[in-house]
Amino acid sequence: MAAQTGKGPARTGLTARRGALGLLEAVLDRGELLSAAIDDADGPLAGLAPEDRARAQRLAIAVLRHLAPADAVLKPFLRKPPPPAARMILRLAVVELCLLDEAPHGVVDSAVALIGADPRTARLKGLANAVLRNAVEAGPEIWARQHAQRLPGWLRGRVQSAYGGRLTAVIETAHAAGAPLDLTARGDAATLADAVGGIVLPTGSVRLADPGRVSALPGYETGAFWVQDAAAAVPARLLAPQAGETVLDLCAAPGGKTLQLAAAGAAVTALDLSETRLARLHQNLTRTGLTATVVAADALDWAGGPFEAVLLDAPCSATGTIRRHPDLPFVKSAADLKPLVALQAALIDRALGLLAPGGRLVFCTCSLLPEEGEAQIRAALDRHPGLAVDLPDLAGPDLAGVEPEWAGPEGIRLRPDYWADRGGMDGFFMTRLRLPG
Protein backbone atom coordinates (compact mmCIF):
# COMPACT_ATOMS: atom_id res chain seq x y z
CA MET A 1 0.00 0.00 0.00
CA ALA A 2 1.29 3.44 -0.84
CA ALA A 3 2.44 5.59 2.05
CA GLN A 4 0.73 8.85 2.88
CA THR A 5 3.10 11.83 3.07
CA GLY A 6 1.53 15.13 4.11
CA LYS A 7 -1.45 16.48 2.20
CA GLY A 8 -2.46 15.28 -1.21
CA PRO A 9 -2.49 11.84 -2.85
CA ALA A 10 -0.58 8.82 -1.65
CA ARG A 11 3.05 8.65 -2.74
CA THR A 12 4.45 5.41 -4.15
CA GLY A 13 6.12 4.03 -1.05
CA LEU A 14 8.65 6.85 -0.63
CA THR A 15 8.24 6.93 3.15
CA ALA A 16 9.10 3.24 3.55
CA ARG A 17 11.94 3.50 1.06
CA ARG A 18 13.43 6.46 2.91
CA GLY A 19 13.21 4.44 6.11
CA ALA A 20 14.96 1.51 4.46
CA LEU A 21 17.74 3.77 3.17
CA GLY A 22 18.17 5.18 6.68
CA LEU A 23 18.50 1.67 8.08
CA LEU A 24 21.05 0.74 5.42
CA GLU A 25 23.08 3.86 6.17
CA ALA A 26 23.06 3.00 9.88
CA VAL A 27 24.38 -0.52 9.20
CA LEU A 28 26.77 0.03 6.30
CA ASP A 29 28.11 3.50 7.09
CA ARG A 30 27.95 3.66 10.89
CA GLY A 31 28.34 -0.03 11.76
CA GLU A 32 25.15 -0.22 13.82
CA LEU A 33 23.21 -3.42 14.34
CA LEU A 34 20.01 -3.38 12.34
CA SER A 35 17.96 -4.15 15.45
CA ALA A 36 19.44 -1.12 17.22
CA ALA A 37 18.64 1.16 14.27
CA ILE A 38 15.08 -0.17 14.13
CA ASP A 39 14.52 0.34 17.85
CA ASP A 40 16.16 3.79 18.00
CA ALA A 41 13.44 6.21 19.06
CA ASP A 42 15.16 8.96 17.06
CA GLY A 43 16.33 6.66 14.27
CA PRO A 44 15.37 6.14 10.63
CA LEU A 45 11.94 4.70 11.42
CA ALA A 46 10.89 7.33 13.97
CA GLY A 47 7.33 8.45 13.36
CA LEU A 48 6.59 5.95 10.61
CA ALA A 49 3.23 4.21 10.47
CA PRO A 50 3.37 0.49 11.31
CA GLU A 51 2.94 -0.58 7.70
CA ASP A 52 5.77 1.71 6.58
CA ARG A 53 8.02 0.50 9.40
CA ALA A 54 7.39 -3.10 8.41
CA ARG A 55 8.03 -2.43 4.73
CA ALA A 56 11.20 -0.44 5.46
CA GLN A 57 12.55 -3.35 7.49
CA ARG A 58 11.73 -5.87 4.76
CA LEU A 59 13.42 -3.72 2.11
CA ALA A 60 16.55 -3.13 4.18
CA ILE A 61 16.90 -6.84 4.99
CA ALA A 62 16.49 -7.77 1.32
CA VAL A 63 19.20 -5.32 0.26
CA LEU A 64 21.62 -6.51 2.94
CA ARG A 65 21.16 -10.10 1.75
CA HIS A 66 21.75 -9.17 -1.88
CA LEU A 67 24.18 -6.25 -2.09
CA ALA A 68 26.63 -8.15 -4.29
CA PRO A 69 24.05 -9.29 -6.89
CA ALA A 70 22.62 -5.76 -6.97
CA ASP A 71 26.08 -4.32 -7.65
CA ALA A 72 26.60 -6.89 -10.41
CA VAL A 73 23.41 -5.70 -12.11
CA LEU A 74 24.46 -2.04 -11.87
CA LYS A 75 28.05 -2.50 -13.00
CA PRO A 76 27.52 -2.65 -16.79
CA PHE A 77 25.52 0.60 -16.72
CA LEU A 78 27.89 2.73 -14.62
CA ARG A 79 31.19 4.09 -15.92
CA LYS A 80 32.26 4.94 -12.36
CA PRO A 81 30.72 4.38 -8.93
CA PRO A 82 28.21 7.09 -8.02
CA PRO A 83 28.28 8.81 -4.61
CA PRO A 84 27.34 6.44 -1.75
CA ALA A 85 23.87 7.91 -1.22
CA ALA A 86 22.95 7.52 -4.89
CA ARG A 87 24.48 4.06 -5.07
CA MET A 88 22.35 2.87 -2.17
CA ILE A 89 19.16 4.14 -3.81
CA LEU A 90 20.10 2.32 -7.02
CA ARG A 91 20.84 -0.87 -5.09
CA LEU A 92 17.47 -0.69 -3.40
CA ALA A 93 15.75 -0.19 -6.76
CA VAL A 94 17.56 -3.16 -8.31
CA VAL A 95 16.58 -5.44 -5.43
CA GLU A 96 12.96 -4.34 -5.83
CA LEU A 97 13.09 -4.99 -9.56
CA CYS A 98 15.02 -8.25 -9.67
CA LEU A 99 14.15 -9.96 -6.39
CA LEU A 100 10.88 -8.53 -5.14
CA ASP A 101 9.29 -8.23 -8.59
CA GLU A 102 7.87 -4.75 -7.94
CA ALA A 103 6.27 -2.79 -10.76
CA PRO A 104 9.15 -1.28 -12.80
CA HIS A 105 7.46 2.08 -13.40
CA GLY A 106 6.89 2.69 -9.70
CA VAL A 107 10.39 1.53 -8.70
CA VAL A 108 12.16 3.73 -11.24
CA ASP A 109 10.02 6.79 -10.52
CA SER A 110 10.51 6.41 -6.77
CA ALA A 111 14.27 5.98 -7.07
CA VAL A 112 14.56 9.07 -9.29
CA ALA A 113 12.41 11.03 -6.84
CA LEU A 114 14.59 9.98 -3.91
CA ILE A 115 17.78 10.92 -5.74
CA GLY A 116 16.28 14.24 -6.78
CA ALA A 117 15.17 15.07 -3.25
CA ASP A 118 18.68 14.73 -1.79
CA PRO A 119 20.96 17.74 -2.45
CA ARG A 120 23.94 15.39 -2.51
CA THR A 121 22.53 13.48 -5.47
CA ALA A 122 19.98 15.72 -7.20
CA ARG A 123 22.23 16.26 -10.24
CA LEU A 124 22.16 12.49 -10.88
CA LYS A 125 18.44 12.17 -11.61
CA GLY A 126 19.03 11.67 -15.32
CA LEU A 127 21.77 9.10 -14.72
CA ALA A 128 19.58 7.18 -12.28
CA ASN A 129 16.69 7.13 -14.73
CA ALA A 130 18.91 5.81 -17.55
CA VAL A 131 20.65 3.20 -15.38
CA LEU A 132 17.41 1.84 -14.00
CA ARG A 133 15.70 1.75 -17.39
CA ASN A 134 18.57 -0.49 -18.51
CA ALA A 135 18.23 -2.54 -15.34
CA VAL A 136 14.53 -3.09 -16.04
CA GLU A 137 15.43 -4.70 -19.36
CA ALA A 138 18.67 -6.55 -18.63
CA GLY A 139 18.73 -6.75 -14.83
CA PRO A 140 16.76 -9.94 -14.25
CA GLU A 141 19.00 -11.93 -16.58
CA ILE A 142 22.18 -10.60 -14.94
CA TRP A 143 20.70 -11.24 -11.50
CA ALA A 144 19.85 -14.85 -12.36
CA ARG A 145 23.52 -15.54 -13.17
CA GLN A 146 24.81 -14.41 -9.78
CA HIS A 147 25.89 -16.63 -6.92
CA ALA A 148 24.66 -16.03 -3.41
CA GLN A 149 26.37 -13.17 -1.59
CA ARG A 150 29.67 -14.24 -0.06
CA LEU A 151 30.55 -13.97 3.59
CA PRO A 152 33.21 -11.35 4.41
CA GLY A 153 36.77 -12.60 4.13
CA TRP A 154 37.50 -12.93 7.85
CA LEU A 155 34.44 -15.15 8.31
CA ARG A 156 34.48 -16.99 5.00
CA GLY A 157 38.00 -18.27 5.62
CA ARG A 158 37.03 -19.70 8.97
CA VAL A 159 33.86 -21.31 7.61
CA GLN A 160 35.79 -22.81 4.70
CA SER A 161 38.38 -24.23 7.09
CA ALA A 162 35.59 -25.87 9.09
CA TYR A 163 33.33 -27.15 6.30
CA GLY A 164 35.15 -26.85 2.96
CA GLY A 165 34.45 -24.65 -0.05
CA ARG A 166 31.41 -26.50 -1.37
CA LEU A 167 29.51 -26.43 1.92
CA THR A 168 30.48 -22.81 2.49
CA ALA A 169 28.76 -21.90 -0.77
CA VAL A 170 25.71 -23.96 0.26
CA ILE A 171 25.58 -22.11 3.59
CA GLU A 172 25.79 -18.78 1.75
CA THR A 173 22.86 -19.85 -0.41
CA ALA A 174 20.88 -20.62 2.75
CA HIS A 175 21.71 -17.14 4.09
CA ALA A 176 20.44 -15.52 0.91
CA ALA A 177 17.17 -17.46 1.13
CA GLY A 178 16.32 -15.93 4.50
CA ALA A 179 14.32 -17.57 7.26
CA PRO A 180 10.67 -18.49 7.89
CA LEU A 181 9.08 -18.00 11.30
CA ASP A 182 9.29 -20.82 13.84
CA LEU A 183 7.13 -21.19 16.93
CA THR A 184 7.48 -23.35 20.00
CA ALA A 185 4.10 -24.60 21.22
CA ARG A 186 3.30 -24.58 24.90
CA GLY A 187 1.01 -27.53 24.31
CA ASP A 188 0.47 -29.82 21.33
CA ALA A 189 2.45 -28.74 18.26
CA ALA A 190 0.03 -30.27 15.75
CA THR A 191 -2.88 -28.37 17.29
CA LEU A 192 -0.94 -25.11 17.06
CA ALA A 193 0.07 -25.82 13.47
CA ASP A 194 -3.57 -26.34 12.49
CA ALA A 195 -4.55 -23.10 14.21
CA VAL A 196 -1.87 -20.89 12.61
CA GLY A 197 -1.62 -22.60 9.22
CA GLY A 198 1.90 -23.97 9.75
CA ILE A 199 3.69 -27.30 9.56
CA VAL A 200 5.25 -29.35 12.35
CA LEU A 201 8.98 -29.85 11.86
CA PRO A 202 10.65 -33.16 12.79
CA THR A 203 11.99 -31.67 16.03
CA GLY A 204 8.55 -30.40 17.08
CA SER A 205 8.71 -26.71 16.18
CA VAL A 206 5.90 -25.18 14.12
CA ARG A 207 6.98 -23.34 10.97
CA LEU A 208 5.10 -20.65 9.03
CA ALA A 209 6.28 -19.47 5.62
CA ASP A 210 4.27 -16.23 5.60
CA PRO A 211 3.07 -15.48 9.13
CA GLY A 212 2.13 -11.81 8.91
CA ARG A 213 1.98 -10.04 12.27
CA VAL A 214 2.90 -12.48 15.05
CA SER A 215 0.64 -10.87 17.64
CA ALA A 216 -2.34 -11.43 15.34
CA LEU A 217 -1.80 -15.20 15.14
CA PRO A 218 -4.37 -17.42 16.88
CA GLY A 219 -3.15 -18.34 20.34
CA TYR A 220 -0.79 -15.41 20.81
CA GLU A 221 -2.89 -13.64 23.44
CA THR A 222 -3.49 -16.86 25.36
CA GLY A 223 0.20 -17.79 25.41
CA ALA A 224 -0.12 -20.88 23.24
CA PHE A 225 3.35 -20.32 21.70
CA TRP A 226 6.46 -18.18 21.56
CA VAL A 227 8.75 -17.32 18.66
CA GLN A 228 11.90 -19.45 18.59
CA ASP A 229 13.97 -20.78 15.71
CA ALA A 230 13.80 -24.56 15.42
CA ALA A 231 17.54 -24.89 16.06
CA ALA A 232 17.35 -22.70 19.16
CA ALA A 233 14.65 -24.97 20.59
CA VAL A 234 16.87 -28.08 20.60
CA PRO A 235 19.27 -27.19 23.49
CA ALA A 236 16.50 -27.19 26.11
CA ARG A 237 15.39 -30.59 24.83
CA LEU A 238 18.99 -31.79 25.07
CA LEU A 239 19.01 -30.74 28.73
CA ALA A 240 15.87 -32.92 29.24
CA PRO A 241 14.53 -31.03 32.29
CA GLN A 242 12.36 -32.95 34.71
CA ALA A 243 9.34 -31.70 36.66
CA GLY A 244 10.45 -30.07 39.90
CA GLU A 245 14.13 -30.14 38.98
CA THR A 246 16.18 -27.03 39.84
CA VAL A 247 17.48 -25.57 36.59
CA LEU A 248 19.49 -22.41 35.88
CA ASP A 249 19.10 -20.72 32.51
CA LEU A 250 22.33 -18.76 32.28
CA CYS A 251 22.43 -15.80 29.86
CA ALA A 252 18.68 -16.34 29.55
CA ALA A 253 17.36 -13.35 27.58
CA PRO A 254 15.31 -13.08 25.46
CA GLY A 255 13.92 -16.17 27.15
CA GLY A 256 12.70 -18.81 24.73
CA LYS A 257 14.66 -21.52 26.51
CA THR A 258 13.44 -20.33 29.90
CA LEU A 259 9.87 -20.81 28.67
CA GLN A 260 10.69 -24.32 27.45
CA LEU A 261 12.21 -25.26 30.80
CA ALA A 262 9.28 -23.79 32.73
CA ALA A 263 6.77 -25.53 30.48
CA ALA A 264 8.48 -28.82 31.32
CA GLY A 265 7.73 -28.18 35.00
CA ALA A 266 11.27 -27.36 36.13
CA ALA A 267 11.93 -24.86 38.93
CA VAL A 268 13.74 -22.34 36.74
CA THR A 269 16.03 -19.47 37.63
CA ALA A 270 16.64 -17.24 34.58
CA LEU A 271 19.71 -15.03 34.85
CA ASP A 272 20.94 -12.39 32.45
CA LEU A 273 23.10 -9.28 32.64
CA SER A 274 20.67 -7.08 30.72
CA GLU A 275 17.55 -5.84 32.48
CA THR A 276 16.37 -4.40 29.16
CA ARG A 277 16.53 -7.78 27.45
CA LEU A 278 14.90 -9.46 30.45
CA ALA A 279 11.87 -7.21 30.03
CA ARG A 280 10.82 -9.32 27.05
CA LEU A 281 11.15 -12.47 29.15
CA HIS A 282 8.91 -10.97 31.83
CA GLN A 283 6.32 -10.14 29.15
CA ASN A 284 6.37 -13.67 27.74
CA LEU A 285 6.12 -15.26 31.18
CA THR A 286 3.05 -13.14 31.85
CA ARG A 287 1.53 -13.92 28.45
CA THR A 288 2.08 -17.68 28.73
CA GLY A 289 1.28 -17.97 32.43
CA LEU A 290 4.58 -19.74 33.08
CA THR A 291 6.75 -19.02 36.11
CA ALA A 292 10.46 -18.55 36.67
CA THR A 293 12.67 -16.65 39.08
CA VAL A 294 14.24 -13.88 36.99
CA VAL A 295 17.57 -12.38 38.09
CA ALA A 296 19.46 -9.47 36.52
CA ALA A 297 23.12 -10.06 37.40
CA ASP A 298 26.57 -10.78 36.00
CA ALA A 299 26.85 -14.54 35.72
CA LEU A 300 30.55 -14.44 36.54
CA ASP A 301 29.90 -12.73 39.89
CA TRP A 302 26.53 -14.16 40.91
CA ALA A 303 26.41 -16.57 43.84
CA GLY A 304 23.67 -19.15 43.68
CA GLY A 305 22.90 -22.82 43.42
CA PRO A 306 23.72 -25.56 43.48
CA PHE A 307 21.46 -26.57 40.59
CA GLU A 308 20.69 -29.99 39.23
CA ALA A 309 21.08 -28.70 35.68
CA VAL A 310 22.32 -25.55 33.91
CA LEU A 311 21.63 -24.35 30.38
CA LEU A 312 24.30 -21.91 29.14
CA ASP A 313 23.48 -20.17 25.85
CA ALA A 314 26.72 -18.22 25.79
CA PRO A 315 27.35 -14.87 24.09
CA CYS A 316 28.92 -15.55 20.72
CA SER A 317 29.55 -14.21 17.22
CA ALA A 318 25.94 -15.15 16.24
CA THR A 319 27.29 -16.25 12.84
CA GLY A 320 24.71 -19.03 12.79
CA THR A 321 21.89 -16.48 12.55
CA ILE A 322 22.96 -14.58 9.42
CA ARG A 323 19.99 -15.98 7.46
CA ARG A 324 17.83 -14.10 9.97
CA HIS A 325 20.19 -11.16 10.65
CA PRO A 326 21.97 -10.25 7.39
CA ASP A 327 23.48 -7.12 8.95
CA LEU A 328 25.91 -9.19 11.06
CA PRO A 329 28.58 -9.70 8.36
CA PHE A 330 28.76 -5.92 7.93
CA VAL A 331 29.07 -4.97 11.61
CA LYS A 332 31.12 -7.84 13.07
CA SER A 333 34.85 -8.40 12.61
CA ALA A 334 37.58 -10.88 13.47
CA ALA A 335 38.55 -8.64 16.39
CA ASP A 336 35.24 -9.51 18.10
CA LEU A 337 35.97 -13.23 18.23
CA LYS A 338 38.88 -13.62 20.66
CA PRO A 339 37.21 -11.90 23.65
CA LEU A 340 34.01 -13.87 23.03
CA VAL A 341 35.87 -17.18 23.10
CA ALA A 342 37.54 -16.18 26.36
CA LEU A 343 34.18 -15.17 27.87
CA GLN A 344 32.60 -18.47 26.83
CA ALA A 345 35.37 -20.42 28.57
CA ALA A 346 34.93 -18.36 31.74
CA LEU A 347 31.16 -18.91 31.66
CA ILE A 348 31.58 -22.68 31.24
CA ASP A 349 33.83 -22.77 34.29
CA ARG A 350 31.36 -20.66 36.27
CA ALA A 351 28.39 -22.77 35.20
CA LEU A 352 30.13 -25.96 36.31
CA GLY A 353 30.73 -24.33 39.68
CA LEU A 354 26.99 -23.75 40.07
CA LEU A 355 26.15 -27.45 39.53
CA ALA A 356 25.53 -30.05 42.17
CA PRO A 357 27.69 -33.22 41.99
CA GLY A 358 26.53 -35.35 39.08
CA GLY A 359 24.75 -32.37 37.57
CA ARG A 360 24.57 -31.69 33.86
CA LEU A 361 25.37 -28.63 31.78
CA VAL A 362 24.13 -27.88 28.28
CA PHE A 363 26.44 -25.41 26.54
CA CYS A 364 25.34 -23.89 23.26
CA THR A 365 26.18 -21.05 20.89
CA CYS A 366 24.42 -19.81 17.75
CA SER A 367 27.74 -19.84 15.92
CA LEU A 368 29.11 -21.62 12.87
CA LEU A 369 32.67 -21.48 14.18
CA PRO A 370 34.35 -24.48 15.87
CA GLU A 371 36.30 -22.20 18.22
CA GLU A 372 32.93 -21.30 19.74
CA GLY A 373 31.78 -24.91 19.79
CA GLU A 374 33.77 -28.12 19.39
CA ALA A 375 37.13 -26.55 20.29
CA GLN A 376 35.59 -24.84 23.30
CA ILE A 377 34.39 -28.21 24.63
CA ARG A 378 37.74 -29.94 24.06
CA ALA A 379 39.41 -27.19 26.09
CA ALA A 380 36.81 -27.47 28.89
CA LEU A 381 37.36 -31.23 29.14
CA ASP A 382 41.10 -30.60 29.49
CA ARG A 383 40.51 -28.04 32.26
CA HIS A 384 38.09 -30.20 34.29
CA PRO A 385 39.16 -33.79 34.98
CA GLY A 386 36.16 -36.05 35.33
CA LEU A 387 33.92 -33.86 33.20
CA ALA A 388 32.42 -35.85 30.31
CA VAL A 389 30.32 -35.33 27.21
CA ASP A 390 26.96 -36.98 27.92
CA LEU A 391 24.89 -37.01 24.73
CA PRO A 392 21.63 -38.94 25.03
CA ASP A 393 20.38 -41.52 22.57
CA LEU A 394 19.41 -39.54 19.46
CA ALA A 395 16.68 -42.09 18.81
CA GLY A 396 15.03 -41.26 22.11
CA PRO A 397 12.04 -38.97 22.57
CA ASP A 398 14.02 -36.00 23.94
CA LEU A 399 15.81 -35.45 20.63
CA ALA A 400 13.29 -36.77 18.13
CA GLY A 401 14.03 -35.30 14.70
CA VAL A 402 17.75 -34.70 15.33
CA GLU A 403 19.62 -36.57 12.61
CA PRO A 404 22.49 -38.88 13.70
CA GLU A 405 24.90 -37.24 11.25
CA TRP A 406 24.46 -33.92 13.05
CA ALA A 407 26.24 -35.33 16.13
CA GLY A 408 29.98 -35.63 16.69
CA PRO A 409 32.28 -36.50 19.60
CA GLU A 410 31.91 -33.06 21.19
CA GLY A 411 28.21 -32.47 20.58
CA ILE A 412 25.55 -31.63 18.02
CA ARG A 413 26.31 -29.27 15.14
CA LEU A 414 23.39 -27.67 13.25
CA ARG A 415 23.89 -25.67 10.03
CA PRO A 416 21.74 -23.25 7.99
CA ASP A 417 21.70 -25.61 5.01
CA TYR A 418 20.05 -28.43 6.95
CA TRP A 419 16.37 -28.88 6.02
CA ALA A 420 16.91 -26.77 2.90
CA ASP A 421 13.66 -28.10 1.44
CA ARG A 422 11.81 -26.91 4.55
CA GLY A 423 13.42 -23.46 4.86
CA GLY A 424 16.64 -24.25 6.74
CA MET A 425 17.56 -23.57 10.35
CA ASP A 426 19.96 -21.38 12.30
CA GLY A 427 23.52 -22.57 12.79
CA PHE A 428 24.09 -23.88 16.33
CA PHE A 429 26.49 -25.93 18.37
CA MET A 430 25.30 -27.65 21.53
CA THR A 431 26.47 -30.33 23.88
CA ARG A 432 25.59 -31.86 27.24
CA LEU A 433 28.30 -32.23 29.85
CA ARG A 434 28.06 -34.11 33.16
CA LEU A 435 30.04 -33.69 36.36
CA PRO A 436 31.12 -36.78 38.26
CA GLY A 437 28.69 -37.73 41.01
KAGI-V69280 format. One record per run of one state. SS is the DSSP state (A for helix, B for strand, O for the rest). FROM is the first residue (numbers start at 1). TO is the last residue. Records with the same first field share a line. If there is no record, write none. Layout:
SS: FROM-TO  FROM-TO
//
This chain:
O: 1-2  4-10  12-13  29-33  40-49  66-66  76-83  99-103  118-121  145-152  164-164  178-180  186-188  197-198  201-205  209-213  217-224  228-233  240-245  251-255  264-266  273-274  289-292  297-306  314-318  322-327  332-334  354-354  366-369  373-373  384-387  390-396  400-403  408-411  415-419  423-427  435-437
B: 3-3  11-11  181-185  199-200  206-208  225-227  246-250  267-272  293-296  307-313  355-365  388-389  407-407  412-414  428-434
A: 14-28  34-39  50-65  67-75  84-98  104-117  122-144  153-163  165-177  189-196  214-216  234-239  256-263  275-288  319-321  328-331  335-353  370-372  374-383  397-399  404-406  420-422
//
